Amino acid sequence: MSHIDERLAALGITLPTPVAPVANYVPFTRSDRIVQISGQLSNDADGGIKGTVGEDVDLDTARHAARLCGINLLAQMRAAADGDLARVRVLRLGGFVQAGRDFSDIPQVINGCSDLMVDVLGERGVHARSAVGVYRIPLGFAVEVDAIIEID
């Protein structure tokens, strides 16, 4: 068992099978060592977290939604790295929150994903980031996060 697998187990995380695209795109593209991973939604086996943050989704639930996005990103990263997350370094995350009119704690929401990357990958999970509030996210999900990674 690798140190990454041990961290995942300690956090109680089992990575899902990577989610297939819902439209005309691929889960990730690769150019040499740089991989761009398509946006991953706040989805899980139970249907995920949908809704508008600040209206029908509270901050703690939204943070958990961003964490779900991170779990889905890690599954895609593992696929891109031929099963070995120890080869991955996160360069950048782009976070999108379906935010209500008066909700402005967007960075705190995306911390749910950012914190997970560091918890799982350690220093290789530290990254640059954007966090943006948007009117709507596909399929009504509360959060979406994409990533740019480097693979050794």
ABEGO torsion letter per residue (X at the ends): XBAAAAAAAAAGBBBBBBBBBABBBBABBBBEABBBBBBBBBBBAAGEBBEBBGAABBAAAAAAAAAAAAAAAAAAAAAAAGGBAAABBBABBBBBBBBBAABAAAAAAAAAAAAAAAAAAEAAABBBBBBBBBABBBGGBABBBBBBBBBX
